[in-house]
Amino acid sequence: KISQELPRPSSYFYAVWESETKGAEISFAWSESGKTFSAPIELVSTSTNGQDPAIWVPAPGKVHAAWRGHHATLKQNDPYYAYGADMLTGKAFSKGTLVHSDAAQDDQVAIVTDSKGVLYLGWQSFDGDIFLSRSVDAGKTWSPAKQVNDVTGKGNVGKATFLTVTPSDRVVMAWSDKRKAKSGNENDVFADSSADGLTWGTDVQVNDDDARYQEDPSLAVGIAGACKGAVYAVWQDGRFVPSSGENVIYAAASPAALAEIKGFAAQAGCLLVPSRHLAEVAASWGVSPQRCRIVPYAYDQIFAQQIALVTMRAARPSGF
């Protein structure tokens, strides 16, 4: 599993992933061009059995990392944090710090920092709720966990949660949620935001088609020009998947499906795409290069043949 972060304004690439070189650890590497990467650096050893890593890179070489790992004494997984102060020179990460521990298993961690250096680490509990803790002392101590979702026990366990922060330091979190499920399996994408990570508002539904297997969201934020402060969401969208299942997933690229996706692209003031190829596809639809920006996101969350199912929307409503 690989995560990438592009620090501004640097062009460096950073990656973390689960590795089985020695058993079950987490490794880290960086690249100046994306063509070749540094030798892997062990972030988490097999003794803590790290999984589901996430990183946030606010400046070149300064890497905040989070993951879920085995508790030292209890039979459960909890969120952990570590910091790499100068990873471009191959130095080691700090020792992992336990962020939160309770009886529930925790999963799907995400991490960001704001412009003041406040750290925000979010995760999903196996009980189906979304939580966040913050640190104002560079990760040495963490606040008690705050529940983000306002409908308890409906989070889609095992599916991605995602955090980002706006230029005004507002923290935004997104997840998939089954509160509107009709048969027990459908999901929708919800988001919430907070000025300080301690007080959260009312959940906002992001997708516009209820209970149709909407899941694995990622977020991006406009940082300059007309797009500054706008929050963008991308997620796996199952509204066009035929009832016979994924074995005929290409039916999602039907004329009706493509027409709706092209309509979304045409309405966007600023279109974020995950690759140069999709930027070229958008250009073939008439989207000008000035309105299109390449922003890599977690490809591992979406099967390559399902890219046509991805729905993108932009939002800048009051308080979000």
HUMO-V652136 format. One record per residue. N is the residue number from 1. RES is the residue in one small letter. NEAR is the number of other C-alpha atoms within 10 Angstrom. D_FIRST is the distance of its C-alpha to the first C-alpha in Angstrom with 1 decimal. Layout:
n=N res=RES near=NEAR d_first=D_FIRST
n=N res=RES near=NEAR d_first=D_FIRST
//
This chain:
n=1 res=k near=16 d_first=0.0
n=2 res=i near=19 d_first=3.8
n=3 res=s near=20 d_first=6.9
n=4 res=q near=20 d_first=10.3
n=5 res=e near=21 d_first=13.8
n=6 res=l near=17 d_first=17.1
n=7 res=p near=18 d_first=19.8
n=8 res=r near=12 d_first=23.3
n=9 res=p near=9 d_first=25.3
n=10 res=s near=12 d_first=23.4
n=11 res=s near=14 d_first=21.5
n=12 res=y near=20 d_first=19.0
n=13 res=f near=21 d_first=15.3
n=14 res=y near=27 d_first=12.9
n=15 res=a near=19 d_first=9.3
n=16 res=v near=25 d_first=7.5
n=17 res=w near=21 d_first=4.8
n=18 res=e near=21 d_first=5.8
n=19 res=s near=19 d_first=8.5
n=20 res=e near=11 d_first=11.5
n=21 res=t near=10 d_first=13.9
n=22 res=k near=8 d_first=16.2
n=23 res=g near=12 d_first=15.1
n=24 res=a near=17 d_first=12.4
n=25 res=e near=21 d_first=11.7
n=26 res=i near=26 d_first=9.6
n=27 res=s near=22 d_first=10.2
n=28 res=f near=27 d_first=11.3
n=29 res=a near=20 d_first=12.9
n=30 res=w near=22 d_first=15.0
n=31 res=s near=16 d_first=17.0
n=32 res=e near=14 d_first=20.3
n=33 res=s near=10 d_first=20.1
n=34 res=g near=11 d_first=16.6
n=35 res=k near=7 d_first=18.3
n=36 res=t near=10 d_first=17.9
n=37 res=f near=15 d_first=15.9
n=38 res=s near=14 d_first=17.3
n=39 res=a near=12 d_first=17.0
n=40 res=p near=15 d_first=14.1
n=41 res=i near=17 d_first=15.4
n=42 res=e near=16 d_first=14.7
n=43 res=l near=26 d_first=14.0
n=44 res=v near=25 d_first=14.2
n=45 res=s near=15 d_first=16.1
n=46 res=t near=16 d_first=16.2
n=47 res=s near=12 d_first=19.2
n=48 res=t near=17 d_first=17.3
n=49 res=n near=18 d_first=14.4
n=50 res=g near=26 d_first=11.8
n=51 res=q near=24 d_first=9.0
n=52 res=d near=21 d_first=7.3
n=53 res=p near=29 d_first=7.9
n=54 res=a near=26 d_first=9.6
n=55 res=i near=25 d_first=12.1
n=56 res=w near=24 d_first=15.5
n=57 res=v near=22 d_first=17.6
n=58 res=p near=20 d_first=21.2
n=59 res=a near=15 d_first=22.8
n=60 res=p near=19 d_first=22.1
n=61 res=g near=21 d_first=20.8
n=62 res=k near=16 d_first=20.8
n=63 res=v near=22 d_first=17.3
n=64 res=h near=23 d_first=17.0
n=65 res=a near=26 d_first=14.0
n=66 res=a near=31 d_first=13.5
n=67 res=w near=31 d_first=11.8
n=68 res=r near=26 d_first=13.3
n=69 res=g near=26 d_first=15.1
n=70 res=h near=19 d_first=18.1
n=71 res=h near=16 d_first=21.4
n=72 res=a near=12 d_first=23.8
n=73 res=t near=6 d_first=26.5
n=74 res=l near=11 d_first=25.5
n=75 res=k near=10 d_first=23.6
n=76 res=q near=16 d_first=21.1
n=77 res=n near=25 d_first=17.8
n=78 res=d near=26 d_first=18.4
n=79 res=p near=30 d_first=16.9
n=80 res=y near=24 d_first=17.2
n=81 res=y near=25 d_first=17.6
n=82 res=a near=22 d_first=18.1
n=83 res=y near=22 d_first=19.4
n=84 res=g near=19 d_first=19.6
n=85 res=a near=17 d_first=23.0
n=86 res=d near=15 d_first=23.1
n=87 res=m near=19 d_first=19.8
n=88 res=l near=18 d_first=21.3
n=89 res=t near=9 d_first=23.7
n=90 res=g near=15 d_first=21.2
n=91 res=k near=12 d_first=22.3
n=92 res=a near=15 d_first=20.6
n=93 res=f near=21 d_first=19.1
n=94 res=s near=14 d_first=21.5
n=95 res=k near=13 d_first=21.5
n=96 res=g near=19 d_first=19.4
n=97 res=t near=16 d_first=21.6
n=98 res=l near=22 d_first=21.7
n=99 res=v near=24 d_first=21.8
n=100 res=h near=19 d_first=23.1
n=101 res=s near=17 d_first=24.1
n=102 res=d near=11 d_first=25.8
n=103 res=a near=11 d_first=26.3
n=104 res=a near=14 d_first=23.6
n=105 res=q near=17 d_first=20.0
n=106 res=d near=27 d_first=17.6
n=107 res=d near=25 d_first=14.1
n=108 res=q near=25 d_first=12.0
n=109 res=v near=30 d_first=13.0
n=110 res=a near=26 d_first=13.7
n=111 res=i near=26 d_first=16.0
n=112 res=v near=25 d_first=18.6
n=113 res=t near=22 d_first=21.9
n=114 res=d near=18 d_first=25.2
n=115 res=s near=12 d_first=27.8
n=116 res=k near=8 d_first=29.6
n=117 res=g near=14 d_first=26.7
n=118 res=v near=17 d_first=26.3
n=119 res=l near=21 d_first=22.9
n=120 res=y near=24 d_first=21.5
n=121 res=l near=28 d_first=18.8
n=122 res=g near=27 d_first=18.2
n=123 res=w near=31 d_first=16.8
n=124 res=q near=28 d_first=17.7
n=125 res=s near=24 d_first=20.0
n=126 res=f near=17 d_first=20.2
n=127 res=d near=15 d_first=23.7
n=128 res=g near=20 d_first=22.5
n=129 res=d near=22 d_first=23.2
n=130 res=i near=32 d_first=21.4
n=131 res=f near=21 d_first=22.2
n=132 res=l near=25 d_first=22.3
n=133 res=s near=21 d_first=23.7
n=134 res=r near=25 d_first=24.9
n=135 res=s near=19 d_first=26.0
n=136 res=v near=14 d_first=28.9
n=137 res=d near=11 d_first=29.2
n=138 res=a near=15 d_first=26.0
n=139 res=g near=21 d_first=24.1
n=140 res=k near=12 d_first=26.9
n=141 res=t near=14 d_first=27.7
n=142 res=w near=20 d_first=26.3
n=143 res=s near=15 d_first=28.3
n=144 res=p near=15 d_first=28.6
n=145 res=a near=19 d_first=26.0
n=146 res=k near=16 d_first=27.2
n=147 res=q near=20 d_first=26.5
n=148 res=v near=27 d_first=25.4
n=149 res=n near=25 d_first=26.0
n=150 res=d near=14 d_first=29.7
n=151 res=v near=16 d_first=29.7
n=152 res=t near=13 d_first=28.8
n=153 res=g near=17 d_first=26.6
n=154 res=k near=19 d_first=25.3
n=155 res=g near=26 d_first=21.7
n=156 res=n near=27 d_first=19.4
n=157 res=v near=22 d_first=17.7
n=158 res=g near=15 d_first=14.0
n=159 res=k near=16 d_first=13.6
n=160 res=a near=23 d_first=12.3
n=161 res=t near=27 d_first=14.7
n=162 res=f near=24 d_first=15.1
n=163 res=l near=27 d_first=17.5
n=164 res=t near=23 d_first=19.4
n=165 res=v near=24 d_first=22.9
n=166 res=t near=21 d_first=25.8
n=167 res=p near=15 d_first=28.3
n=168 res=s near=12 d_first=30.7
n=169 res=d near=17 d_first=28.2
n=170 res=r near=17 d_first=27.7
n=171 res=v near=22 d_first=24.5
n=172 res=v near=23 d_first=23.0
n=173 res=m near=26 d_first=20.6
n=174 res=a near=29 d_first=19.5
n=175 res=w near=32 d_first=18.4
n=176 res=s near=29 d_first=19.4
n=177 res=d near=29 d_first=22.6
n=178 res=k near=27 d_first=24.9
n=179 res=r near=17 d_first=28.2
n=180 res=k near=15 d_first=29.7
n=181 res=a near=16 d_first=28.6
n=182 res=k near=12 d_first=31.5
n=183 res=s near=8 d_first=30.5
n=184 res=g near=10 d_first=27.9
n=185 res=n near=12 d_first=24.7
n=186 res=e near=20 d_first=24.8
n=187 res=n near=26 d_first=23.0
n=188 res=d near=28 d_first=23.7
n=189 res=v near=31 d_first=21.9
n=190 res=f near=21 d_first=23.6
n=191 res=a near=25 d_first=23.7
n=192 res=d near=22 d_first=25.8
n=193 res=s near=24 d_first=26.7
n=194 res=s near=18 d_first=28.5
n=195 res=a near=17 d_first=30.5
n=196 res=d near=14 d_first=29.9
n=197 res=g near=24 d_first=27.1
n=198 res=l near=15 d_first=29.9
n=199 res=t near=11 d_first=31.6
n=200 res=w near=18 d_first=29.8
n=201 res=g near=15 d_first=31.6
n=202 res=t near=14 d_first=31.7
n=203 res=d near=18 d_first=28.5
n=204 res=v near=14 d_first=28.5
n=205 res=q near=17 d_first=27.4
n=206 res=v near=24 d_first=25.4
n=207 res=n near=22 d_first=25.6
n=208 res=d near=12 d_first=29.1
n=209 res=d near=14 d_first=29.0
n=210 res=d near=17 d_first=29.2
n=211 res=a near=22 d_first=27.2
n=212 res=r near=21 d_first=25.6
n=213 res=y near=21 d_first=22.0
n=214 res=q near=27 d_first=20.8
n=215 res=e near=28 d_first=17.4
n=216 res=d near=24 d_first=14.0
n=217 res=p near=29 d_first=15.8
n=218 res=s near=21 d_first=15.0
n=219 res=l near=22 d_first=17.9
n=220 res=a near=22 d_first=19.6
n=221 res=v near=20 d_first=23.1
n=222 res=g near=18 d_first=25.9
n=223 res=i near=15 d_first=27.2
n=224 res=a near=10 d_first=30.3
n=225 res=g near=7 d_first=33.2
n=226 res=a near=10 d_first=33.7
n=227 res=c near=17 d_first=30.1
n=228 res=k near=14 d_first=30.1
n=229 res=g near=21 d_first=29.1
n=230 res=a near=20 d_first=28.0
n=231 res=v near=21 d_first=24.8
n=232 res=y near=20 d_first=22.8
n=233 res=a near=22 d_first=20.6
n=234 res=v near=23 d_first=18.5
n=235 res=w near=27 d_first=17.3
n=236 res=q near=22 d_first=17.2
n=237 res=d near=27 d_first=20.9
n=238 res=g near=22 d_first=22.5
n=239 res=r near=16 d_first=26.1
n=240 res=f near=17 d_first=26.7
n=241 res=v near=20 d_first=25.1
n=242 res=p near=14 d_first=28.1
n=243 res=s near=7 d_first=29.1
n=244 res=s near=8 d_first=28.5
n=245 res=g near=8 d_first=24.7
n=246 res=e near=14 d_first=21.8
n=247 res=n near=9 d_first=23.6
n=248 res=v near=11 d_first=25.6
n=249 res=i near=17 d_first=23.1
n=250 res=y near=15 d_first=24.7
n=251 res=a near=14 d_first=27.7
n=252 res=a near=22 d_first=25.8
n=253 res=a near=18 d_first=26.9
n=254 res=s near=11 d_first=30.5
n=255 res=p near=10 d_first=33.0
n=256 res=a near=11 d_first=33.0
n=257 res=a near=16 d_first=29.3
n=258 res=l near=14 d_first=29.2
n=259 res=a near=12 d_first=32.3
n=260 res=e near=12 d_first=30.8
n=261 res=i near=17 d_first=27.7
n=262 res=k near=15 d_first=30.1
n=263 res=g near=12 d_first=32.1
n=264 res=f near=15 d_first=29.3
n=265 res=a near=22 d_first=28.7
n=266 res=a near=17 d_first=32.5
n=267 res=q near=12 d_first=32.9
n=268 res=a near=16 d_first=30.2
n=269 res=g near=14 d_first=31.8
n=270 res=c near=22 d_first=28.6
n=271 res=l near=25 d_first=25.8
n=272 res=l near=24 d_first=22.2
n=273 res=v near=20 d_first=20.2
n=274 res=p near=16 d_first=16.7
n=275 res=s near=14 d_first=18.1
n=276 res=r near=13 d_first=21.4
n=277 res=h near=11 d_first=21.9
n=278 res=l near=15 d_first=21.9
n=279 res=a near=20 d_first=24.2
n=280 res=e near=16 d_first=26.5
n=281 res=v near=13 d_first=26.4
n=282 res=a near=20 d_first=27.4
n=283 res=a near=14 d_first=30.1
n=284 res=s near=10 d_first=31.5
n=285 res=w near=13 d_first=31.9
n=286 res=g near=12 d_first=34.0
n=287 res=v near=21 d_first=31.6
n=288 res=s near=15 d_first=32.9
n=289 res=p near=13 d_first=30.6
n=290 res=q near=9 d_first=31.9
n=291 res=r near=16 d_first=30.2
n=292 res=c near=20 d_first=26.8
n=293 res=r near=16 d_first=24.1
n=294 res=i near=14 d_first=20.8
n=295 res=v near=15 d_first=18.0
n=296 res=p near=16 d_first=14.4
n=297 res=y near=20 d_first=12.2
n=298 res=a near=16 d_first=8.8
n=299 res=y near=14 d_first=9.3
n=300 res=d near=11 d_first=6.6
n=301 res=q near=17 d_first=9.1
n=302 res=i near=18 d_first=12.0
n=303 res=f near=10 d_first=13.2
n=304 res=a near=9 d_first=14.8
n=305 res=q near=12 d_first=18.2
n=306 res=q near=17 d_first=18.0
n=307 res=i near=17 d_first=18.0
n=308 res=a near=19 d_first=21.7
n=309 res=l near=23 d_first=21.3
n=310 res=v near=16 d_first=19.7
n=311 res=t near=20 d_first=22.5
n=312 res=m near=21 d_first=22.9
n=313 res=r near=19 d_first=25.6
n=314 res=a near=23 d_first=26.9
n=315 res=a near=14 d_first=28.7
n=316 res=r near=12 d_first=31.0
n=317 res=p near=8 d_first=33.1
n=318 res=s near=5 d_first=35.0
n=319 res=g near=11 d_first=33.1
n=320 res=f near=21 d_first=29.6
//
